[in-house]
Amino acid sequence: MDAFGPVLAFDCSFKTCSVAIGTESEVLAEEDSAEGDDISALLPVFIERAIKKSDLFPRDLKGVILTHGPGSFTSVRVGISVAQGLRLALKIPVLGFSSLENILLSALALIAMPRSLEEIIVVLPSHQKLVYYQSFSPSKEPLEAPRIDSISNLVWNKKLHEALLVGSDLMAIEEAWYSYGNGAPLTTYSGNVHARFLLRHIDRLKKTAVDHPLEPILVKHLKA
């Protein structure tokens, strides 16, 4: 049986942009940006480049998988708008996926989960010294809903030394951890998201209706 595809995948929820095109069996093309680029201008260019690298036409795409938050208000909506436009133009299904879960997949594809730890906490920067975070089991099952809070509250309320800490820009969290007098070392992995890992969800995409709704994942900061 031929592999389903090709499928377009992209993650632009934060300060970087990652685009991939592939099938269930292979990645055909990838494009990744550095931090600070204009996502609204870059995403369409990356998609066009990836399609050309794959020797395809837009009409060849069988679906879209993207992250739809949590993340930058503007970037998330840019991604959703592009995906919705492709769905309407090509009559293909679109599947949204959590940006926190995608960076979890990106990390665990490159490193092994330490056997001594029983929790993974994914942390990504938000704004005004706030961070998004979510806890997962070693089998990648969510242990809680995505949250947003200050770094100080995260350090105070979570037993970070008993978890694998995954994300980007973790230095501020480590500094806060040790400044509070914590002596136990942290186990961390700092890395960026990669759209290629969204292609692992093609099986779910195949079961998604073309008219399936796509809304951003919004996380509100509940101030004490």
Contacts in CASP RR format, 6 or more apart in sequence:
PFRMAT RR
TARGET T0000
AUTHOR 0000-0000-0000
METHOD contacts of the structure
MODEL  1
MDAFGPVLAFDCSFKTCSVAIGTESEVLAEEDSAEGDDISALLPVFIERA
IKKSDLFPRDLKGVILTHGPGSFTSVRVGISVAQGLRLALKIPVLGFSSL
ENILLSALALIAMPRSLEEIIVVLPSHQKLVYYQSFSPSKEPLEAPRIDS
ISNLVWNKKLHEALLVGSDLMAIEEAWYSYGNGAPLTTYSGNVHARFLLR
HIDRLKKTAVDHPLEPILVKHLKA
3 23 0 8 1.000
3 24 0 8 1.000
3 25 0 8 1.000
3 26 0 8 1.000
4 23 0 8 1.000
4 24 0 8 1.000
4 62 0 8 1.000
4 202 0 8 1.000
4 205 0 8 1.000
4 206 0 8 1.000
5 22 0 8 1.000
5 23 0 8 1.000
5 24 0 8 1.000
5 61 0 8 1.000
5 62 0 8 1.000
5 63 0 8 1.000
5 202 0 8 1.000
6 21 0 8 1.000
6 22 0 8 1.000
6 23 0 8 1.000
6 28 0 8 1.000
6 54 0 8 1.000
6 56 0 8 1.000
6 60 0 8 1.000
6 61 0 8 1.000
6 62 0 8 1.000
7 21 0 8 1.000
7 22 0 8 1.000
7 23 0 8 1.000
7 61 0 8 1.000
7 62 0 8 1.000
7 63 0 8 1.000
7 64 0 8 1.000
7 65 0 8 1.000
7 199 0 8 1.000
7 202 0 8 1.000
7 205 0 8 1.000
8 19 0 8 1.000
8 20 0 8 1.000
8 21 0 8 1.000
8 47 0 8 1.000
8 50 0 8 1.000
8 51 0 8 1.000
8 61 0 8 1.000
8 63 0 8 1.000
8 64 0 8 1.000
8 65 0 8 1.000
8 86 0 8 1.000
9 19 0 8 1.000
9 20 0 8 1.000
9 21 0 8 1.000
9 22 0 8 1.000
9 64 0 8 1.000
9 65 0 8 1.000
9 66 0 8 1.000
9 195 0 8 1.000
9 196 0 8 1.000
9 198 0 8 1.000
9 199 0 8 1.000
10 17 0 8 1.000
10 18 0 8 1.000
10 19 0 8 1.000
10 20 0 8 1.000
10 43 0 8 1.000
10 46 0 8 1.000
10 47 0 8 1.000
10 64 0 8 1.000
10 66 0 8 1.000
10 67 0 8 1.000
10 79 0 8 1.000
10 82 0 8 1.000
10 195 0 8 1.000
10 198 0 8 1.000
11 17 0 8 1.000
11 18 0 8 1.000
11 66 0 8 1.000
11 67 0 8 1.000
11 99 0 8 1.000
11 102 0 8 1.000
11 193 0 8 1.000
11 194 0 8 1.000
11 195 0 8 1.000
11 198 0 8 1.000
12 18 0 8 1.000
12 39 0 8 1.000
12 42 0 8 1.000
12 43 0 8 1.000
12 66 0 8 1.000
12 67 0 8 1.000
12 75 0 8 1.000
12 76 0 8 1.000
12 78 0 8 1.000
12 79 0 8 1.000
13 67 0 8 1.000
13 68 0 8 1.000
13 69 0 8 1.000
13 70 0 8 1.000
13 71 0 8 1.000
13 72 0 8 1.000
13 75 0 8 1.000
13 76 0 8 1.000
13 99 0 8 1.000
13 193 0 8 1.000
14 71 0 8 1.000
14 72 0 8 1.000
14 75 0 8 1.000
14 99 0 8 1.000
14 124 0 8 1.000
14 125 0 8 1.000
14 168 0 8 1.000
14 193 0 8 1.000
15 35 0 8 1.000
15 36 0 8 1.000
15 37 0 8 1.000
15 72 0 8 1.000
15 75 0 8 1.000
16 32 0 8 1.000
16 33 0 8 1.000
16 34 0 8 1.000
16 35 0 8 1.000
16 36 0 8 1.000
16 37 0 8 1.000
16 192 0 8 1.000
16 193 0 8 1.000
17 31 0 8 1.000
17 32 0 8 1.000
17 33 0 8 1.000
17 37 0 8 1.000
17 39 0 8 1.000
17 42 0 8 1.000
17 43 0 8 1.000
17 46 0 8 1.000
18 30 0 8 1.000
18 31 0 8 1.000
18 32 0 8 1.000
18 33 0 8 1.000
18 192 0 8 1.000
18 193 0 8 1.000
18 194 0 8 1.000
18 195 0 8 1.000
18 196 0 8 1.000
19 30 0 8 1.000
19 31 0 8 1.000
19 32 0 8 1.000
19 43 0 8 1.000
19 46 0 8 1.000
19 47 0 8 1.000
19 49 0 8 1.000
19 50 0 8 1.000
19 195 0 8 1.000
20 27 0 8 1.000
20 29 0 8 1.000
20 30 0 8 1.000
20 31 0 8 1.000
20 50 0 8 1.000
20 194 0 8 1.000
20 195 0 8 1.000
20 196 0 8 1.000
20 198 0 8 1.000
20 199 0 8 1.000
21 27 0 8 1.000
21 28 0 8 1.000
21 29 0 8 1.000
21 30 0 8 1.000
21 50 0 8 1.000
21 51 0 8 1.000
21 53 0 8 1.000
21 54 0 8 1.000
21 56 0 8 1.000
21 61 0 8 1.000
22 28 0 8 1.000
22 29 0 8 1.000
22 54 0 8 1.000
22 199 0 8 1.000
23 199 0 8 1.000
23 202 0 8 1.000
24 199 0 8 1.000
24 202 0 8 1.000
24 203 0 8 1.000
27 196 0 8 1.000
27 199 0 8 1.000
28 50 0 8 1.000
28 53 0 8 1.000
28 54 0 8 1.000
28 56 0 8 1.000
29 49 0 8 1.000
29 50 0 8 1.000
29 51 0 8 1.000
29 53 0 8 1.000
29 54 0 8 1.000
30 50 0 8 1.000
30 194 0 8 1.000
30 195 0 8 1.000
30 196 0 8 1.000
31 46 0 8 1.000
31 49 0 8 1.000
31 50 0 8 1.000
32 192 0 8 1.000
32 194 0 8 1.000
32 195 0 8 1.000
33 42 0 8 1.000
33 46 0 8 1.000
39 72 0 8 1.000
39 74 0 8 1.000
39 75 0 8 1.000
39 78 0 8 1.000
39 79 0 8 1.000
40 74 0 8 1.000
40 78 0 8 1.000
43 78 0 8 1.000
43 79 0 8 1.000
43 82 0 8 1.000
44 82 0 8 1.000
47 82 0 8 1.000
51 57 0 8 1.000
51 58 0 8 1.000
51 61 0 8 1.000
58 86 0 8 1.000
58 89 0 8 1.000
58 90 0 8 1.000
59 90 0 8 1.000
61 86 0 8 1.000
61 90 0 8 1.000
61 92 0 8 1.000
62 92 0 8 1.000
63 86 0 8 1.000
63 90 0 8 1.000
63 92 0 8 1.000
63 93 0 8 1.000
63 94 0 8 1.000
63 95 0 8 1.000
63 205 0 8 1.000
64 83 0 8 1.000
64 86 0 8 1.000
64 87 0 8 1.000
64 92 0 8 1.000
64 93 0 8 1.000
64 94 0 8 1.000
64 95 0 8 1.000
65 94 0 8 1.000
65 95 0 8 1.000
65 96 0 8 1.000
65 97 0 8 1.000
65 198 0 8 1.000
65 199 0 8 1.000
65 201 0 8 1.000
65 202 0 8 1.000
65 205 0 8 1.000
66 79 0 8 1.000
66 80 0 8 1.000
66 83 0 8 1.000
66 94 0 8 1.000
66 95 0 8 1.000
66 96 0 8 1.000
66 97 0 8 1.000
66 198 0 8 1.000
67 76 0 8 1.000
67 96 0 8 1.000
67 97 0 8 1.000
67 98 0 8 1.000
67 99 0 8 1.000
67 102 0 8 1.000
67 193 0 8 1.000
67 198 0 8 1.000
68 76 0 8 1.000
68 79 0 8 1.000
68 80 0 8 1.000
68 96 0 8 1.000
68 97 0 8 1.000
68 98 0 8 1.000
68 99 0 8 1.000
68 214 0 8 1.000
68 215 0 8 1.000
68 216 0 8 1.000
68 217 0 8 1.000
69 76 0 8 1.000
69 98 0 8 1.000
69 99 0 8 1.000
69 216 0 8 1.000
69 217 0 8 1.000
69 218 0 8 1.000
70 76 0 8 1.000
70 98 0 8 1.000
70 99 0 8 1.000
70 100 0 8 1.000
70 124 0 8 1.000
70 126 0 8 1.000
70 132 0 8 1.000
70 146 0 8 1.000
70 148 0 8 1.000
70 217 0 8 1.000
70 218 0 8 1.000
70 219 0 8 1.000
71 99 0 8 1.000
71 124 0 8 1.000
71 126 0 8 1.000
71 132 0 8 1.000
76 216 0 8 1.000
76 217 0 8 1.000
77 216 0 8 1.000
80 214 0 8 1.000
80 215 0 8 1.000
80 216 0 8 1.000
83 94 0 8 1.000
83 96 0 8 1.000
83 214 0 8 1.000
84 94 0 8 1.000
84 214 0 8 1.000
86 92 0 8 1.000
86 94 0 8 1.000
87 93 0 8 1.000
87 94 0 8 1.000
87 210 0 8 1.000
91 210 0 8 1.000
92 210 0 8 1.000
93 205 0 8 1.000
93 206 0 8 1.000
93 208 0 8 1.000
93 209 0 8 1.000
93 210 0 8 1.000
93 212 0 8 1.000
94 208 0 8 1.000
94 212 0 8 1.000
94 214 0 8 1.000
95 201 0 8 1.000
95 204 0 8 1.000
95 205 0 8 1.000
95 208 0 8 1.000
95 212 0 8 1.000
96 214 0 8 1.000
97 198 0 8 1.000
97 201 0 8 1.000
98 134 0 8 1.000
98 146 0 8 1.000
98 217 0 8 1.000
99 124 0 8 1.000
99 132 0 8 1.000
99 193 0 8 1.000
99 217 0 8 1.000
100 122 0 8 1.000
100 124 0 8 1.000
100 132 0 8 1.000
100 133 0 8 1.000
100 134 0 8 1.000
100 146 0 8 1.000
101 122 0 8 1.000
101 134 0 8 1.000
101 136 0 8 1.000
101 140 0 8 1.000
101 142 0 8 1.000
102 193 0 8 1.000
102 197 0 8 1.000
102 198 0 8 1.000
103 122 0 8 1.000
103 124 0 8 1.000
103 166 0 8 1.000
103 167 0 8 1.000
103 168 0 8 1.000
103 191 0 8 1.000
103 192 0 8 1.000
103 193 0 8 1.000
104 120 0 8 1.000
104 122 0 8 1.000
104 136 0 8 1.000
104 140 0 8 1.000
104 166 0 8 1.000
105 140 0 8 1.000
105 197 0 8 1.000
105 200 0 8 1.000
106 191 0 8 1.000
106 192 0 8 1.000
106 193 0 8 1.000
106 194 0 8 1.000
106 197 0 8 1.000
107 122 0 8 1.000
107 166 0 8 1.000
107 167 0 8 1.000
107 189 0 8 1.000
107 191 0 8 1.000
108 120 0 8 1.000
108 140 0 8 1.000
109 197 0 8 1.000
110 189 0 8 1.000
111 189 0 8 1.000
113 120 0 8 1.000
113 138 0 8 1.000
113 164 0 8 1.000
114 164 0 8 1.000
114 187 0 8 1.000
117 138 0 8 1.000
117 162 0 8 1.000
117 163 0 8 1.000
117 164 0 8 1.000
117 187 0 8 1.000
118 137 0 8 1.000
118 138 0 8 1.000
118 162 0 8 1.000
118 163 0 8 1.000
119 135 0 8 1.000
119 136 0 8 1.000
119 137 0 8 1.000
119 138 0 8 1.000
119 143 0 8 1.000
119 162 0 8 1.000
119 163 0 8 1.000
119 164 0 8 1.000
120 135 0 8 1.000
120 136 0 8 1.000
120 137 0 8 1.000
120 138 0 8 1.000
120 140 0 8 1.000
120 163 0 8 1.000
120 164 0 8 1.000
120 166 0 8 1.000
121 133 0 8 1.000
121 134 0 8 1.000
121 135 0 8 1.000
121 136 0 8 1.000
121 158 0 8 1.000
121 160 0 8 1.000
121 163 0 8 1.000
121 164 0 8 1.000
121 165 0 8 1.000
121 166 0 8 1.000
122 133 0 8 1.000
122 134 0 8 1.000
122 135 0 8 1.000
122 136 0 8 1.000
122 166 0 8 1.000
122 167 0 8 1.000
123 131 0 8 1.000
123 132 0 8 1.000
123 133 0 8 1.000
123 154 0 8 1.000
123 165 0 8 1.000
123 166 0 8 1.000
123 167 0 8 1.000
123 170 0 8 1.000
123 173 0 8 1.000
124 131 0 8 1.000
124 132 0 8 1.000
124 133 0 8 1.000
124 167 0 8 1.000
124 168 0 8 1.000
124 169 0 8 1.000
125 131 0 8 1.000
125 132 0 8 1.000
125 168 0 8 1.000
125 169 0 8 1.000
126 132 0 8 1.000
126 148 0 8 1.000
129 150 0 8 1.000
129 151 0 8 1.000
129 172 0 8 1.000
130 148 0 8 1.000
130 149 0 8 1.000
130 150 0 8 1.000
130 151 0 8 1.000
130 221 0 8 1.000
131 148 0 8 1.000
131 149 0 8 1.000
131 150 0 8 1.000
131 151 0 8 1.000
131 154 0 8 1.000
131 173 0 8 1.000
132 146 0 8 1.000
132 147 0 8 1.000
132 148 0 8 1.000
132 219 0 8 1.000
133 146 0 8 1.000
133 147 0 8 1.000
133 148 0 8 1.000
133 149 0 8 1.000
133 154 0 8 1.000
133 158 0 8 1.000
134 142 0 8 1.000
134 143 0 8 1.000
134 144 0 8 1.000
134 145 0 8 1.000
134 146 0 8 1.000
134 147 0 8 1.000
135 142 0 8 1.000
135 143 0 8 1.000
135 144 0 8 1.000
135 158 0 8 1.000
135 163 0 8 1.000
136 142 0 8 1.000
136 143 0 8 1.000
137 143 0 8 1.000
145 219 0 8 1.000
146 217 0 8 1.000
146 219 0 8 1.000
147 219 0 8 1.000
148 219 0 8 1.000
148 220 0 8 1.000
148 221 0 8 1.000
149 157 0 8 1.000
149 221 0 8 1.000
151 172 0 8 1.000
151 173 0 8 1.000
151 176 0 8 1.000
152 176 0 8 1.000
153 224 0 8 1.000
154 160 0 8 1.000
154 173 0 8 1.000
155 173 0 8 1.000
155 176 0 8 1.000
155 177 0 8 1.000
155 180 0 8 1.000
155 182 0 8 1.000
156 180 0 8 1.000
160 173 0 8 1.000
160 177 0 8 1.000
160 186 0 8 1.000
161 177 0 8 1.000
161 182 0 8 1.000
161 184 0 8 1.000
161 185 0 8 1.000
161 186 0 8 1.000
161 187 0 8 1.000
163 187 0 8 1.000
164 187 0 8 1.000
164 188 0 8 1.000
164 189 0 8 1.000
165 173 0 8 1.000
165 186 0 8 1.000
165 187 0 8 1.000
165 188 0 8 1.000
165 189 0 8 1.000
166 188 0 8 1.000
166 189 0 8 1.000
166 191 0 8 1.000
167 189 0 8 1.000
167 190 0 8 1.000
167 191 0 8 1.000
168 190 0 8 1.000
168 191 0 8 1.000
168 192 0 8 1.000
169 190 0 8 1.000
170 188 0 8 1.000
170 190 0 8 1.000
171 190 0 8 1.000
173 186 0 8 1.000
174 186 0 8 1.000
174 188 0 8 1.000
177 186 0 8 1.000
END
